[in-house]
Amino acid sequence: MPERVTGFGGIFFKCDDPAATRAWYAQHLGFNTDQYGTSFEWRHTHEPDKKGYSVWSTFGRDTKHFDPSGKDFMINLRVADLEWLLAELKKEGVEQIGELQVYEYGKFAHILDPEGNKIELWEANDEEYGKMVGDVTTK
């Protein structure tokens, strides 16, 4: 049986001024930000030569990206096999929100926890994601 969650993929949150918030984190906490936020680079435990990433990103208060959750944040969790996990979650009564999305840098799907927090599940393709973010990472 594949692992379910393999790690923390990121945190996304709403704020009044995303650009100013990113600038504050860059100035005071050393985040290397771009227009989206930053990615934290790390190494896989069992494959130390392989990079992995966790994402930190700001969104405007008017974003619909967190819908149907009314919360000001969304959690992203990395998973080993997204399609398998979605099938298991369905058997357990957990409803998928929206459609499975596939990009070069990974597969994504969304669920809600019992408190209405939106959770983004990400089967990452770290090699492609690394090409996309380049040097804009916080190490």
C-alpha positions in Angstrom: 0.0 0.0 0.0 1.4 3.4 -0.9 2.0 6.1 1.7 -0.7 8.6 2.0 0.8 12.0 3.0 4.6 12.2 2.6 5.1 15.7 3.8 4.1 19.3 4.0 3.6 20.9 0.6 2.9 24.4 1.6 0.7 27.1 3.2 -1.4 29.6 1.3 -3.1 32.5 3.1 -5.3 35.5 2.4 -4.1 39.0 3.3 -5.0 42.6 2.6 -1.9 43.4 0.6 -0.1 40.3 -0.7 2.8 42.3 -2.2 3.5 44.2 1.0 3.2 41.0 3.1 5.7 39.2 0.8 8.0 42.2 1.2 7.7 42.1 5.0 8.6 38.4 5.1 11.5 39.0 2.7 12.9 41.9 4.8 12.4 40.6 8.3 12.5 36.8 7.9 14.8 36.5 4.8 12.3 34.9 2.4 13.5 35.0 -1.2 10.2 35.9 -2.7 8.7 36.5 -6.2 5.2 37.5 -7.2 3.8 34.3 -5.8 5.7 33.8 -2.5 8.6 31.5 -2.0 9.5 27.8 -2.1 11.5 26.2 0.6 14.1 23.7 -0.8 14.9 20.5 1.1 16.3 17.1 0.4 14.5 13.7 0.3 15.4 11.5 3.2 15.9 8.3 1.2 17.3 10.1 -1.8 19.5 13.0 -0.5 20.6 14.0 -4.0 16.9 14.7 -4.9 15.5 18.1 -4.1 12.0 18.7 -2.7 10.0 21.8 -2.2 7.4 23.3 0.1 5.6 26.4 -0.9 4.6 29.6 1.0 2.3 32.0 -0.9 0.0 35.0 -0.3 -3.4 35.7 -1.9 -5.7 38.7 -1.9 -8.8 38.6 0.3 -11.0 38.3 -2.9 -9.4 35.0 -4.1 -11.8 32.2 -5.0 -8.9 29.7 -4.8 -9.8 28.6 -1.3 -13.5 28.1 -2.1 -15.7 26.4 -0.9 -13.9 26.9 2.4 -14.5 30.3 4.1 -11.1 30.1 5.9 -8.3 32.5 5.3 -5.8 29.8 4.6 -5.3 26.5 2.7 -2.9 23.7 3.5 -1.0 21.8 0.9 0.1 18.2 1.6 2.4 16.2 -0.5 1.2 12.7 -1.4 2.9 9.7 -3.0 0.1 8.5 -5.3 -2.8 11.0 -5.7 -5.2 8.9 -7.7 -4.8 5.9 -5.3 -5.3 8.2 -2.3 -8.4 9.8 -3.8 -10.0 6.4 -4.4 -9.2 5.4 -0.7 -10.6 8.7 0.6 -13.8 8.2 -1.5 -14.2 4.8 0.1 -13.9 6.5 3.5 -16.6 9.1 2.7 -14.2 12.0 2.0 -15.5 14.0 -0.9 -13.1 15.5 -3.5 -13.8 19.2 -4.3 -13.5 19.9 -8.0 -11.5 18.0 -10.6 -8.1 16.5 -10.5 -5.6 18.9 -12.1 -2.5 17.8 -13.9 0.5 20.1 -14.7 4.1 19.4 -15.6 5.1 20.0 -12.0 2.5 17.7 -10.4 -1.0 16.5 -9.9 -3.4 18.4 -7.6 -6.8 17.6 -6.0 -8.7 19.2 -3.1 -10.7 18.0 -0.1 -12.2 19.6 3.0 -11.5 18.5 6.6 -14.3 18.2 9.1 -13.7 21.9 10.1 -14.2 23.1 6.5 -10.5 23.7 5.9 -9.5 23.2 2.3 -6.6 20.8 1.8 -4.7 20.7 -1.4 -3.2 17.3 -2.2 -0.1 17.5 -4.4 1.7 14.6 -6.1 4.8 16.6 -6.9 7.1 16.3 -9.8 10.0 18.0 -8.0 12.3 18.0 -11.0 9.9 20.0 -13.1 8.9 22.2 -10.1 12.6 23.0 -9.5 13.0 24.1 -13.2 10.0 26.4 -12.8 11.1 28.1 -9.6 14.8 28.3 -10.5 16.8 30.2 -7.8 13.7 31.7 -6.2 13.8 29.5 -3.1 14.4 30.0 0.6 17.0 27.5 2.0 
